[in-house]
Amino acid sequence: MSEPRVRPDPAFALLGMYDAALPEVYGYLLSRCGNRTLAEELTSETFLGAVSGARKPGVEVSVGWLIGIARHKLVDHWRRREREERGLRLVHDTEPESDDPWDTELDALLARQVLARLGPHHRAALTLRYLDGLGVAEVAEHLGRTLHATEALLVRARSAFRREYEGGQR
């Protein structure tokens, strides 16, 4: 009688690629959030989430797959921040914003600083749309919003970014 075969844990595939994947995941997160402590925390959450994800059937562990998990962790972080800030803003009215196409060349350093000053909901939308290059429908999916709500959010986010950017150049 043969002994039953023990199947290796699929999460061990992460261990084999950890050293190579860590700088990629951390670099992705740091370039988008600009905060080392937060990037380290989200990188840790990414790998912890990847362990359970790797155990699902049909999952192929790769750096790209880990970057996708990191993107979700970052969006989740921005959602939490937005909920917290929304609670603090309940007493304030927001001013109406309009769609204004803007074809000016941006200073990259100033743009990063401006992005860091925006609220998490605006930062998340702009980062996913323009830094990650996702379509509006994909941004909506990541943010858990409807397509129309996401389009409106992007309009408001671009207006907020432009106001901050132009104010910072004076």
HELIX and SHEET records of a PDB file:
HELIX    1   1 PHE A   12  CYS A   33  1                                  22    
HELIX    2   2 ARG A   36  ALA A   54  1                                  19    
HELIX    3   3 VAL A   63  ARG A   89  1                                  27    
HELIX    4   4 ALA A  108  ARG A  117  1                                  10    
HELIX    5   5 PRO A  120  LEU A  126  1                                   7    
HELIX    6   6 THR A  127  LEU A  131  3                                   5    
HELIX    7   7 VAL A  136  LEU A  143  1                                   8    
HELIX    8   8 LEU A  147  GLY A  168  1                                  22    
END                                                                             
